[in-house]
Amino acid sequence: MSMTFTHETLGQRVLFGTGRAAEHVATEIGRLGASRPMVIAGASERTLAETATTGTTTALWWEEVVQHVPVEIAEKTRRAATERSIDVIVSVGGGSTTGLAKAVALTTGIPVIAVPTTYAGSEATNVWGLTKDRTKTTGVDDRVLPVAVVYDAQLSKTLPVGLSVASGLNGLAHCVDSLWAPKADPINQAMALEGARALNLALRGIVADPSDLEAREQALYGCYLAAVAFASAGSGLHHKICHVLGGTFDLPHAQTHATVLPYVLAFNAPAVPELATRLATALGRPVTGDGEDPAVAMLHGLPVDDSHTPAATAVTALRELYRTVDAPPKLADYGLTAENIPEAAGRVLKAAPASNPVTVTEENITELLTEALTGAMPTTAPLAPR
């Protein structure tokens, strides 16, 4: 079969090296010819930010960081940057920190150097997000893409195991969503699958030994690949669901992505068996047996055994990882209630990509959200590929 697709690659410098963050940040500030850097880092990240900017004279420290980037916080930060004639932003922290830096860059054009301390991946995308009136709005704009990313595993060493797991699974969600997002293509699918492989191994290593810097380097490598794939493929059903849950109900970002992922995989995987096969292999569980799709077997009058289908194997591989790393089990733990499900389902139904492998309906999205709420065993959606 011939290939026909359009792939866009974002231009960005990546500087990778454990213990070299301060050196790399200073190098990038000098390369940009900047002299008035603003460091954005939440209060809990202040020590890490000081480490990452050792030797750099900072014009403004900014600690007011809030998840999902409320519009009022973004506007306040933009004013401060303008008033202090800031010419470069250094963001040190997780996705919320990077998101705030992007919000400033969106309207001011000030370049961003991102120094991630988690595995969120926002630093490698040109996607921004702002929340207003319980609604999270996202968009794509090259102005928000950090001009450079500085990865230093030493800065993530103090990240608690539980948060490391949730953050890494957030990165894995980027991988899975990129397999069938609206602009998915063979290049970003390849990066997503390699990212999934790396994150699968990295998270197991971090849980086994939180001080394992090689595992944390693999996590950074995996989350970067995941983010690059996501930036190219676009936002799929998983991210639409999580943006609703985060923006409307203020659920924590990483934990929400981690919790929802198995349910979206079970929802979509039956409709894309070839991709499910490749994902299962990336997660360390190759498909065995004939891998016959139950719908195909039924069509030909053959016995149906769905225990070794690509979809079942991929879901099983993910569940094994979740058990090993003690992943977040249910949305109820983060404040979502059964009463929230109808509103959430309605919002997701409006936002769901038309190209999703399985047709999204009020009934099946309500079932998915209810399972994720209670932590029930993920069930595959009826095979209704487009």
DRENMINU-473071 format. One record per residue (C-alpha): residue in one letter; y, z, x. Coordinates in steps of 0.05 Angstrom, whole numbers, plus 32768, in hexadecimal, padded with zeros to 4 digits. Example, Ala and Ser with C-alpha at 12.3 -4.5 7.8 and 13.67 -1.06 7.14 Angstrom:
2
   aa     c2     c3     c1
    A   7FA6   809C   80F6
    S   7FEB   808F   8111
# end
This chain:
386
   aa     c2     c3     c1
    M   8000   8000   8000
    S   8044   7FEC   801C
    M   807B   8020   8024
    T   80BF   8019   8004
    F   80F0   8053   8009
    T   8135   8069   8021
    H   8138   80A6   804E
    E   8178   80C9   8062
    T   817B   80F4   80A0
    L   81B2   8128   80A9
    G   81D8   812C   80EA
    Q   81D5   8171   8108
    R   81CA   8194   814A
    V   8192   81C7   814F
    L   8191   81F9   8188
    F   8150   821F   818C
    G   8142   8258   81BD
    T   812E   82A0   81B7
    G   8163   82CF   81D5
    R   8195   8296   81DE
    A   81BF   829B   819E
    A   81FF   82B3   81BF
    E   81FB   827D   81F4
    H   81EF   8246   81C1
    V   8226   825E   8192
    A   8258   825E   81CB
    T   8241   8219   81E0
    E   824B   81FD   819A
    I   8290   821D   8191
    G   82A5   81FE   81D3
    R   8288   81BB   81C0
    L   82B1   81BB   8180
    G   82F0   81CE   81A6
    A   82FA   8209   8177
    S   8320   8248   8188
    R   8325   8270   8148
    P   82DF   827F   812F
    M   82D0   82A5   80EF
    V   828E   82CB   80EE
    I   826F   82D3   80A9
    A   8239   8308   80A8
    G   8229   833E   8075
    A   8231   8387   808A
    S   81E7   838D   8096
    E   81E9   8352   80C5
    R   8224   8369   80EE
    T   81FB   8380   812A
    L   81D5   833E   812C
    A   8216   8317   8125
    E   8235   833D   815F
    T   81F7   832C   8189
    A   81FB   82E3   8175
    T   8245   82DE   8187
    T   8246   8307   81C7
    G   827B   82EA   81F4
    T   829F   82C7   81BB
    T   82E4   82DF   81A5
    T   82E4   82E2   8159
    A   8322   82D5   8130
    L   8306   82F1   80EF
    W   82C8   8319   80DA
    W   82B3   8310   8092
    E   827F   833E   8072
    E   8287   8332   8027
    V   8247   830B   801B
    V   8226   8309   7FD6
    Q   81E7   82E4   7FC2
    H   81ED   82A4   7F9A
    V   8236   829D   7FB3
    P   8262   82B1   7F78
    V   829E   8283   7F72
    E   82D0   82BB   7F78
    I   82B2   82D1   7FBB
    A   82B3   8289   7FD4
    E   82FD   8281   7FC1
    K   8310   82C3   7FE2
    T   82EC   82AF   8023
    R   830D   826A   8023
    R   8352   8289   801D
    A   8344   82B8   8057
    A   832C   827F   8083
    T   8369   8255   8074
    E   839A   828F   807E
    R   837C   829F   80C2
    S   837B   8256   80D9
    I   8330   8258   80E4
    D   8315   821A   8107
    V   82CA   8229   8108
    I   829B   8257   80E0
    V   8260   827A   80FF
    S   8231   8292   80C8
    V   81FD   82C6   80DD
    G   81CB   82DB   80A9
    G   81A0   82C0   8071
    G   81A9   828D   803A
    S   81E2   82B3   8017
    T   820A   82B5   8058
    T   81FF   826C   8066
    G   820F   825C   801E
    L   8252   827F   8023
    A   8263   8259   8063
    K   8251   8218   8040
    A   827F   822A   8005
    V   82B9   8232   8035
    A   82A8   81F0   8059
    L   82A4   81CC   8016
    T   82EE   81D2   8008
    T   830B   81DD   804E
    G   82E2   81B0   8079
    I   82DB   81E7   80AE
    P   829C   81DA   80D7
    V   8263   820C   80D3
    I   8234   8225   8109
    A   81FA   8246   80E6
    V   81D1   827D   8107
    P   8198   828E   80D7
    T   8177   82D2   80D9
    T   8146   82C2   80A1
    Y   811B   8286   808E
    A   8145   826D   8053
    G   8153   8228   8070
    S   8197   821F   8050
    E   81B4   8212   8095
    A   8192   81CE   809A
    T   81A8   81B1   8057
    N   81E7   8193   803B
    V   81DC   81B7   7FF9
    W   820E   81EA   7FE0
    G   8209   821B   7FA6
    L   823C   8244   7F7F
    T   8233   8273   7F44
    K   8265   827C   7F0B
    D   825A   8299   7EC5
    R   8210   82A4   7ED1
    T   8205   825C   7EE3
    K   81F4   8244   7F29
    T   820E   81FF   7F3A
    T   81F4   81D9   7F77
    G   820C   8199   7F97
    V   8203   816E   7FD4
    D   823D   8162   8005
    D   8239   8152   804F
    R   8276   817E   805C
    V   824B   81BC   8052
    L   8214   81A9   8083
    P   821B   81D7   80C0
    V   822C   81AD   80FD
    A   81FC   81D7   8125
    V   81C3   8208   8119
    V   81B2   823E   814C
    Y   816B   8258   8144
    D   8159   8298   816A
    A   8119   82BC   8155
    Q   8133   82FC   8175
    L   8166   8301   813C
    S   8130   8301   8107
    K   8105   8335   812A
    T   8124   836E   8102
    L   811A   834A   80C0
    P   80EA   8377   8098
    V   80A5   835B   808D
    G   80AD   8357   8041
    L   80EE   8331   8046
    S   80D2   8305   807D
    V   8099   82F2   804E
    A   80C7   82E4   8013
    S   80F7   82BC   803F
    G   80BE   8294   805E
    L   80A0   8285   801A
    N   80E5   826D   8005
    G   80DF   823C   803F
    L   8099   8229   8028
    A   80B6   821B   7FE3
    H   80E4   81E8   8003
    C   80A7   81C7   8020
    V   8081   81C4   7FDF
    D   80BC   81AD   7FB6
    S   80CA   8175   7FE9
    L   8086   8156   7FDB
    W   809B   813D   7F96
    A   80E7   8148   7F91
    P   8111   810F   7F75
    K   811C   80ED   7FB9
    A   80DA   80FF   7FDA
    D   80C2   80CC   800E
    P   808B   80CA   8043
    I   80B9   80E4   807A
    N   80D0   8123   8058
    Q   808A   812E   803C
    A   806F   812D   8084
    M   80A4   815F   809A
    A   8096   818B   805D
    L   804B   818D   806B
    E   8056   819F   80B5
    G   8087   81D4   809E
    A   8053   81F0   806E
    R   8020   81F2   80A6
    A   804F   8217   80D5
    L   8066   8249   80A0
    N   801F   8258   808A
    L   800D   826C   80D1
    A   804F   828E   80DF
    L   804F   82BC   80A3
    R   8008   82D2   80B1
    G   801D   82E1   80F9
    I   805B   8308   80E4
    V   8034   8333   80B4
    A   7FFF   8341   80E9
    D   8034   8353   811D
    P   807E   8355   8108
    S   8094   8354   8151
    D   8070   8313   815F
    L   80A9   82E6   8176
    E   807C   82A8   817A
    A   806C   82B0   8130
    R   80B5   82B8   8120
    E   80C6   827A   8149
    Q   8092   8254   8120
    A   80B2   826F   80E0
    L   80F6   8255   80F6
    Y   80D8   8212   8109
    G   80B4   820D   80C6
    C   80F0   8220   809D
    Y   811B   81ED   80C1
    L   80E9   81B5   80B2
    A   80E5   81CD   806A
    A   8130   81CB   8063
    V   8138   8186   8082
    A   8102   816C   8053
    F   8124   818D   8018
    A   8168   8171   802B
    S   814B   812B   8029
    A   811E   8132   7FED
    G   814E   8156   7FBF
    S   8145   8190   7F90
    G   8104   818F   7F69
    L   80EB   81B8   7F2E
    H   80DE   81F7   7F57
    H   8126   81FB   7F6F
    K   8142   81EC   7F2A
    I   811A   8227   7F0E
    C   8130   8256   7F45
    H   8179   8242   7F40
    V   8177   8254   7EF6
    L   8155   8297   7F03
    G   8185   82A8   7F3C
    G   81C6   8290   7F1E
    T   81BA   82A7   7ED6
    F   8193   82E7   7EE0
    D   81A9   82FA   7F27
    L   8162   82FD   7F42
    P   815C   8302   7F8E
    H   8158   82BE   7FAF
    A   811E   82C2   7FDF
    Q   80F1   82ED   7FB4
    T   80FC   82C0   7F78
    H   80E9   8281   7F9E
    A   80AC   82A4   7FBB
    T   8094   82BC   7F77
    V   809E   827B   7F51
    L   807E   824D   7F85
    P   8034   8255   7F72
    Y   8043   8246   7F2A
    V   806A   8206   7F38
    L   8033   81F0   7F67
    A   7FFE   81FB   7F32
    F   802A   81D7   7F00
    N   8035   8197   7F29
    A   7FF9   8192   7F58
    P   7FC7   8175   7F25
    A   7FF3   8138   7F1C
    V   7FF9   8129   7F67
    P   7FB3   8133   7F85
    E   7FC1   810E   7FC6
    L   7FFC   813B   7FD5
    A   7FD5   8179   7FBF
    T   7F9E   8165   7FF0
    R   7FCF   8160   802A
    L   7FF0   81A2   8018
    A   7FAE   81C6   8013
    T   7F9D   81AD   8059
    A   7FE1   81C3   8074
    L   7FD3   8208   8058
    G   7F91   820B   807C
    R   7F61   81FB   8043
    P   7F4A   81B2   8043
    V   7F2F   8197   8001
    T   7EE3   8199   7FFF
    G   7EB1   8173   7FD4
    D   7EC6   8133   7FB3
    G   7F08   8150   7F9C
    E   7F00   812B   7F5A
    D   7F3B   8132   7F2C
    P   7F21   814F   7EEA
    A   7F49   811C   7EC2
    V   7F28   80E3   7EE8
    A   7EE3   8102   7EE0
    M   7EEC   8109   7E95
    L   7F04   80C1   7E91
    H   7EC3   80A9   7EB1
    G   7E96   80D9   7E8B
    L   7E85   8101   7EC9
    P   7E7A   814D   7ECD
    V   7EBB   8173   7ED6
    D   7EBF   81A5   7F0F
    D   7F07   81B7   7F1F
    S   7EF8   81ED   7F52
    H   7F00   81BD   7F8D
    T   7F36   818F   7F73
    P   7F72   8184   7FA0
    A   7F9E   81AC   7F70
    A   7F6E   81E7   7F6C
    T   7F65   81E8   7FB8
    A   7FB0   81E6   7FC5
    V   7FBD   821E   7F94
    T   7F83   8247   7FB2
    A   7F9E   823C   7FF9
    L   7FE3   8255   7FE3
    R   7FC5   8291   7FBF
    E   7F9E   82A4   7FFD
    L   7FDE   82A3   8026
    Y   8000   82CD   7FF1
    R   7FC9   8301   7FF2
    T   7FCA   8304   803E
    V   8015   830F   8043
    D   801C   833A   8004
    A   804E   830A   7FE4
    P   807B   831C   7FA9
    P   804D   831A   7F6B
    K   8079   8315   7F2D
    L   80C0   830A   7F16
    A   80BF   8349   7EEC
    D   80C5   8370   7F2C
    Y   810B   8352   7F36
    G   8128   835E   7EF2
    L   8113   8322   7EC8
    T   80FA   8334   7E82
    A   80D3   8311   7E4B
    E   8114   830E   7E23
    N   8132   82E3   7E5A
    I   80FC   82AE   7E57
    P   8117   8284   7E1D
    E   815C   827D   7E3D
    A   813D   826F   7E81
    A   810E   823A   7E64
    G   8147   8218   7E40
    R   8172   8215   7E7F
    V   8138   81FB   7EAA
    L   8127   81C6   7E76
    K   816D   81AA   7E7D
    A   816C   81AB   7EC9
    A   8124   8193   7ED6
    P   8121   8152   7EFE
    A   810C   8116   7ED4
    S   80DF   8100   7F0D
    N   80B5   8140   7F0E
    P   806B   812D   7F13
    V   805B   8152   7ED2
    T   8086   814B   7E94
    V   80AD   818C   7E8A
    T   80AE   81A6   7E43
    E   80C7   81E5   7E23
    E   807F   81FC   7E18
    N   8064   81F2   7E5E
    I   80A2   820B   7E82
    T   80A1   824A   7E56
    E   8058   8254   7E69
    L   8069   824C   7EB3
    L   80A2   827D   7EB0
    T   8079   82AF   7E89
    E   8041   82AD   7EBC
    A   8072   82B6   7EF4
    L   8092   82F0   7ECE
    T   8051   8316   7EC7
    G   802D   8300   7F06
    A   7FF5   82E0   7EDF
    M   7FC5   82B0   7F02
    P   7FE7   826C   7F08
    T   7FCA   8238   7ED8
    T   7FCF   81EE   7EE2
    A   7FF9   81C6   7EB0
    P   7FD6   8193   7E84
    L   7FD0   8153   7EAC
    A   800B   812B   7E92
    P   8027   8105   7ECD
    R   8060   80D5   7EC1
# end
